[in-house]
Amino acid sequence: MFAQKLDYIMNLTGTRANILGAACHVDSSHISRLRNGSRNLPRNPGFLDDMSAYFASHISMGYQQDAMCKELNISKWPQDEQRAVYLIKNWFLGNGNTIRNGIPGLLDSFGTESARIVLDKDEELVLSKTKRYYYGPSGKGEAVLHFFDHILKSNKAPMTLLLFSDEDMAWLYNDPVFAARWAKAFTKVLRAGNKVKIIHNLGRDINELLEAVAKWIPVYSTGMIEPYYYPKLRDGLLQRTLFIAPSCAAVVSGSVGMNTEGMLNEFITDPKAVNALVKEYEEIFDRSKKLMEIYGSQRSGEFWNAHKELSSVDADIMLMGKVPTLITMPQWVAKSMQDRAPQSSIYAYWTMFRDFFESLSSKKTYTEILPKPDISKVNVPLPCAGLIGAAGMTYTPEEWKAHIENSELYAKTFKYYKQVQAENIPDNMYVIASEDHYAFMIKTTAPEIAFAITESRMVSAFCEFMQRT
């Protein structure tokens, strides 16, 4: 509810109704009624921009930023105040419109460097004595830490861990201290060469799904994870968790509804019992689908092939980013960059995109959502340079000016190529989506990584977000 959010942020920032009213040119009594819920937010609240700007400028202390990050489901408070205004406004508008809240949080998690797990640090894991049975959410956390520790001490060859849970995950996220311990332990498991298959439960609303994916993005970005989803709806009465290291150890639990308080969690190390649980997991896995394909720079060829295949669908395509794509790059610019990086594939991929553009027709439009062009910028990085063998490549001033001017010419010349100017476009990434078909999140700066998504509700969420930007 808007009233609850307004009350929360006013308390967090110590803001009085008369001060906020003056900032957004609204009577203080009206602010008070909005705050206590006796007056609903109008359909077109003209004061909301000023209100969001006020709070963005007053969320300056670390504890305030941490609290709002949790509310907005982002990993780091933006340094750009206009970005903060945008996030706060969308948060205020979120009653009933979860998609617009979920996608910005997901993109912030994807684009934030500090959220990425680094696999080069060693951490000691201090644990209590191992037990067979653990109880409640805190017990589950303890059991999982023992599970990781057992894997590390088993001296077994790297394996693929099998994870599934449709239980309440508050045991992992609610306590920042425990979440840090869990991340350190999981990092050690990944450093040891182990990989992971995880099956997400999608029998939930789209915002919960986007929130869950956002929280796992730092782990996905290691390239050691294969995410899947179980597509069938479950009634939500009986919940199950399976964390399995085949022939090594497992943590299993069950609960009723979302109530995990006092419920049993079992830590199992008997190989025969563990392998029986593997069979249970495989039954679920056989009914699951790939949630997304993850491509790092080492799989760049596969990524571009997938991009080409998915882009061939007979449907409109939207792209959001800070820099125009190879589609509108003048040929001489592509050749110039290729000459400076002869080992790269810049010109080859420029040719691929040219062929794609020539295949467009009046029945299929390609829309690029870009910021207002700034020809005076210097040292503009070439997006996705690492994925085309040209790491570190930047535009010369002449190349940048030519690309901007050519993209504007395309928008005027071709009916099936459109440009839309927008503010608050996420940094260092491209977002590409085609309704009912696919979505891409591509981190365009080193280390480059791309997520190809085909799960229908996530694709629709990306499309709706971009259409409303």
N, C-alpha and C positions, 0 to 999 in steps of 0.2 A: 504494500500500500504506500502511496505517496506520503501520506501523513506520517507513517512510521519512519520512512527514510528521511524526511525533513526534520523530524524530531531528533533522530539519531545524529545527523550531521550538524545540527545546531548545537546539540550537547557536546559533540566531539570538538567543535571549534569555539565553544563558549559564546555563541552568537545570540544576541537579544533580538526580539521581533522588531523593535524600532530601528535598530542598526541595519538589519537585513532589508526592511521595508524601504529605508532611504537608499540603499544600494541598488535596489531593483525598481524603485519608483512605484511602490505599492504601499498602501496604508498599513500600519503596523497591526491593526485589528484584523485585517484580511490575512496577514501572515499567521497570526495566532489561530484563526479559524482553520486555515490550511494545515497547521501543525497538529491541532487536536482532532482533525478529521470531520469537523462540523461543516466544512466546505470542501467539495471535491476539486481536484485539479481541472481547470477548464480544458476544453478540447484543443484549443490553440493558445496555449499560455505564452503571451508575448513577453512576459517577465522572466521566462525560464533561462534565457541566455545570460542575462545580467545576474541572476541568482547563481547559476553554475559558475560564472566567472568570479563572483565574490568568494564562493567556497574554494575554488581552485587556488585563489591567491592567499587563502587563510589556512590551507592545509600545508603547513611548513615544517612542523615538528615530526621527528622520526616516528613517534608512537601514533600520530594522526595518520601519517602516510601508510604505516603498517596496517592500521585498522581499516582504512579505505581500500587498500590492496585486497584484503580479505573479503570485504563487501563486494568489490567489483570483480573478484576472481582474476586478478593480475598478479604477476610475480614481483613487479617493481614499479614504484610510482614514477610517472613520466617526468622528465626534466623540462620538457616543453609544456608551458602553461596552457597553450591552446589545446594540446592533446588532453590535458587534464580536464579542461572545460568540456570537451567533447564526451569524455568518458562519464563525467558526472551527469551531464544532461541526459545521456542515454540511460544511465542508471535510474534517474528520476522518472523517465518515461517507461520504465520497465514493467509496470503493472499490466500483465497480460501480454507483453511483447517480449518474451524471453529470448527470441532469436537475436534481436538487436543488442541485447546485453551479452549473450553467449559468444558471438563471433568476435567482438573486440577483445574480450578476455582471452579467447583462444589465440588470436593474432598477437596479442602482447606477449603471451607465453612463448609463442613460436619465435618472436623477434628479439627476445631479451637474452643477451649473452650470459648474464649472471645466472640464468636459470638452467644452464647446461651443466650436465654432470661431467666432471673432468676425471679421466681414468688414469691419472698419474700420481695420485697421492695415497699413501698407506696410512691406515688408521687402526689402532688397537680396539678390539671389541671386548668390553668388560661385561660379563654376564653372571647371573646367579647360577646356582646348581641346576643342571638339567632335570626336568620332571617329565612325566608322561602326560599329565593333565593340567590344563590351564583354564582359567575361568574369566568370562567377560571380556570387554574390549582391551583392557590393559594386559590381560593374560594372553590374548591373541598376539599383541605386539611382542610380548616376551617370547612366545613360542616361535614367531617368525624370525626373531633375531637368533635364537638357537638353531633354527633351520638353516639360516645362512652360515652360521659358524660351523655347523656340522659338515656342510658342503665343502667349506674351505679346508677343514681338517681331514677330510676323507681321502685326499691324495688321488682321487679318481680323475681320469681324463676329462677334459672339458665336456660338458653335457648340455642338453637343452632342457631348461626348467619349464614346467607346465603350470600355468597360473590361471585360475578361474575363481571369481567371487561375485555373487549377487547380493551379498550381505552389506549392511551399513559399513561404509569405509571410514567412519569418524575416528576409529582407533588409529588410523594412519595419519590423518590430516589435522586433527584438532589440537594436538600438543606439538608445538614447534620443536621442542627439545627432542621428543621422541622421533619426529619426522626427520630431524637432522641425523640422529643415530641410525635410523632405517636407511637413509640415503647413503651414509658412509659404508654400512655393511653391504648394501646392494652394489655399491661401486666396487668393493673388493671382489664380490662374486663375478661381476662383469670383467674386471681386470684379469681374473684368472682364466678368461677365455670362454666362460659359460655364456650361452645364449638363452633367450626366453621366448616362449610362445604364451601370449596372454589372450584370453577370451573375455571380451567385455559383454556385459548384459545390457541390451538396448531396450529392454522392456520398461522404459522410463521416459519422462518428457524430454524434449530436445535440449532444454537448457541443462539438465542433469548430464546428458550425454556429452555436450560440449564442455561442460565443467570437468567431467572425468577425463576427457581426452587432453584438455589443457594441463591438468595436473601430471599426466604421464608424458607430456612432450619432452621434458628434459631427458627422460630415459629413452624415449624413441630416438632422440637425436644422436645417441651413441651408435646407432646402426646395429645394435645387438638384439633388437626386439622385433618380433613379428606379431602385430596386433590383429586379432580377429574379433568377430562379434557373433553372438547367437541371435538369429533373426526372429525367432518365435516369441510371442508374448507369453509370459508366465503369470500366474495369478498373484504372485507376491506373498503367498502365505508361508511357504517353506523355502528357506534360503540356504545356500550351500557355499562353502569355501574349500577349494583344493589348491594347495601349493605343494608341488611335487618335484623332487629331484629323482629321476628313475633309478631304481636299485640302490638308493642312498637314504633318503629321508622324505618326510611329508608332514604338512600341517593340514588338518581337516577340521571342519566345524560345521554346525548347522544352527539355525535359529528360526524363530517364528515371527513373520512380519519383519519390522525393522527393530525389534527388541532383541538386542544382543547382551543385555545386562545379565551377568551370571551364567550365560550359556557356555557349554563345554567346547573347548578347543583341545585337540589331541595332537601331540607330537610323536610321530611314528618313525622308527628306524629299522624295523624288521623288514628285510628285502622282499620277502614274500608278500607281506601286507602292502608294502609300497607299490609293488608291481600290480597288485589287484586294483589299487587306486588309479594306476596308469590306465587300466582298461576302462574304468569309469570315465576318466578324463577323455579318452579317445572316443567314447560314445558321444560326448558333447561336441568334441572337435569335429567329428564327421558330419555333424549337423550345422556347423558354423561356416561363416564366410569371411574372406579377407576384409578387414576394416579399411586399411590403406596400405599402399606400397611405398616403401621408404627408399629414396635414392640419394646416396652420397656421391662425392666426386669420383669414387672408384667405380661407380655404376652409371657414369654419365651417359655412355652410349645407350644403355637400356632405358634411361630416363627419356632421352630425346626420341627414341623409337616409340615409347609409350605416349609421349606428348603428341607425336605425329599421328599415331593411331587414334587417340581420343579426340584430337582436333578435327578429324575427318568426319565426325558425326554431322548429320544434316540438321543442325540446330544453331541458334544464335549463341555467340560466345562473348563473355565479358572478361576484361582484364583490368586490374587495379595495380598501380605502381607509381613510383616517383619518376621513372625514366621511360620514354617511348621504347617500344620493342624493335627487334630486327626487322619486323614487317615494314616499317616506314623508314628504315635507315637507307640513305642513298648508296648506290652501288659503289661509288668511289670511296666512301667512308669505310665500307666493309673491306675493300681491297687495301686501303691504307693501313687499317688495323692488322689485316692478315700479313702485310709486309713487315710490320713491326713485331709480329709474333708468328714467324713462319711455321712453327711446330703446331700451331693451333688449328681449330676447325671453324674459325669465324666465318670465312667466306662460304664454306660448305653449308653451314647452318643458315647463313643469310639466303643462300639459294633455296634451301628447303622452305624457309618462311615465304620467300617470293612466290614459289610454286603454290604454297597454301593460299596466299592472298589471291593469286590469279584464279584459284578454284572457287572463290566466293562468287555468289550471285545475289540477285535481288531478293531471293528467298532466305538468305542467311546473312545476318549482319555480325560484324566484329566491332565491339565497342571497347575503347581504351579510356579508363577513368584515370586522369592525370592531374597533377597540380598545375596552377598557373605557370606557364613557361617562363624561365629566367635564362635568357641567352647569355647573360654576363657571368654565369657560374664557371668556375675553372676546376680542372682536375676531377671532373665527374667520372666516377667509376663505371666501367661497362658492366651492367648487371649480368650475373651468372658467368662471369669470366672464367672462374675455375671449372665450370661444367663444360667449357668449350676449349680447354687447354690454353687459356690466355690469362692466367692468374695475375692480378695486379694491373691489368690493362685499364687505362683511362682515356677519355676523349681529349683531343687537342681542342683549343678554343674554336678553331675553324670547323672541326668535325661536329662539335656539339651544336654550334649555330646552324650548320647545314641540316643536322638531324631534326632539330626543332622545327625549322622552316619547312622541311619536307613533310613532316607529320601533319602540320597545319594545312599544307597543300593537299594532302590525301583527304583530309576531312572535308575540304571544299569540293574536291573533284569526284570522289567515289561515294555513291549513295549507300553502299553496304559497309563503308568504314566510317565510324563515328567517334568523336572525341567528346568527353564530358569533363569539365573542370570541377575539381572538388578539393576541399580542405581536409586536413587531418588524415591524410593517407598514411598507412603504416610505413615506417621506415624499413629499408633494406629487405624488401620482399616484393614478389609478385603474387597476387591472388588471381586465379583464373577459374571461371566456372561456366558451365553450360547446363541449363535447366534439364533435369531428369537424366543427366548423363554422367558428369564428373566435376570434380573441383581439384585444383592444385594449390598448395601453399609452397612457394619456392623462396627460400632464403637466398638473397642475391649477392651477399658478401661472404668472404671466406670465414669459416669453412661452409661452403654451399651445401644445402641439403634440400630435397624436395619430397613432399608428401602428395601422393596421388590418391584421391578419395573417390569412392564410387557408392558409398552407403547413401541411400536416397534422401534420408532426412537431413543429413549433414550437407549434401549437395544443395538441397532446397534452402537451407539456412544461409549458405554462402550467397546464393543467388538473390535471396530477399535482402540480405545485408547490402549487397552491391547496388541493387536497384534503388534502394532508399538512401544511398550515400549522396 
